[in-house]
Amino acid sequence: MANEFETSGLVPDVLDTAPSDVLRASYGSGLDVASGNELTPAQVWNPPVSLHWPHQADALYTVCMVDPDAPSRRSPSYRSWLHWLVVNVPGEDVTAGDVVTNYQGAQPPSGTGPHRYALVVFRQPGPIEPAATNLEGAPRGGFDLRTFARSHGLATAVAGSHFVSRTP
């Protein structure tokens, strides 16, 4: 896992240290996120149909998806673009969590090359009040996952995965 996040540049672009485990994410019909594989924007337009990570049933988790390459990897002036944020996920039941930022599928601007999309899970030390995230109505661009994690007491990510997507 560490090597995948380090070789892709997600460490240090998104996180200081790589997640300790793999997040298994599936968009259905065999469309699994695996080691930076490429998926088209159409394939990831809707949220993943399943997410699995080593978890404790009685713990709460935060699930986040960001694109550190907005608007392009050469000029990431919006680093990172927030695509999804769900807090207070019991176990790995994302549908039972509190959605802070609705899912937005990959939509890299045409001609900007491949964009990396990181899916990351943190274990929470306790419940997070969604309103306390100060993200309601906030722009998606410029989201700093490290700052968010620190401000909510989230330690090193427990799981993560990523894929690449591009628009011709």
GIJOBEL-V497555 format. One record per residue. N is the residue number from 1. SS is DSSP state (H for helix, E for strand, C for the rest). Layout:
N:SS ; N:SS
//
This chain:
1:C ; 2:H ; 3:H ; 4:H ; 5:H ; 6:H ; 7:H ; 8:C ; 9:C ; 10:H ; 11:H ; 12:H ; 13:H ; 14:C ; 15:C ; 16:C ; 17:C ; 18:C ; 19:C ; 20:C ; 21:E ; 22:E ; 23:C ; 24:E ; 25:E ; 26:E ; 27:C ; 28:C ; 29:C ; 30:C ; 31:C ; 32:E ; 33:E ; 34:C ; 35:C ; 36:C ; 37:C ; 38:E ; 39:C ; 40:C ; 41:C ; 42:C ; 43:C ; 44:C ; 45:C ; 46:C ; 47:C ; 48:C ; 49:C ; 50:E ; 51:E ; 52:E ; 53:C ; 54:C ; 55:C ; 56:C ; 57:C ; 58:C ; 59:C ; 60:E ; 61:E ; 62:E ; 63:E ; 64:E ; 65:E ; 66:E ; 67:E ; 68:C ; 69:C ; 70:C ; 71:C ; 72:C ; 73:C ; 74:C ; 75:C ; 76:C ; 77:C ; 78:C ; 79:C ; 80:C ; 81:E ; 82:E ; 83:E ; 84:E ; 85:E ; 86:E ; 87:E ; 88:E ; 89:E ; 90:E ; 91:C ; 92:C ; 93:E ; 94:H ; 95:H ; 96:H ; 97:C ; 98:E ; 99:E ; 100:E ; 101:E ; 102:C ; 103:C ; 104:C ; 105:C ; 106:C ; 107:C ; 108:C ; 109:C ; 110:C ; 111:C ; 112:C ; 113:C ; 114:C ; 115:E ; 116:E ; 117:E ; 118:E ; 119:E ; 120:E ; 121:E ; 122:E ; 123:E ; 124:C ; 125:C ; 126:C ; 127:C ; 128:C ; 129:C ; 130:H ; 131:H ; 132:H ; 133:H ; 134:C ; 135:C ; 136:C ; 137:C ; 138:C ; 139:C ; 140:C ; 141:C ; 142:C ; 143:C ; 144:C ; 145:H ; 146:H ; 147:H ; 148:H ; 149:H ; 150:H ; 151:H ; 152:C ; 153:C ; 154:C ; 155:C ; 156:C ; 157:C ; 158:C ; 159:E ; 160:E ; 161:E ; 162:E ; 163:E ; 164:E ; 165:E ; 166:C ; 167:C ; 168:C
//
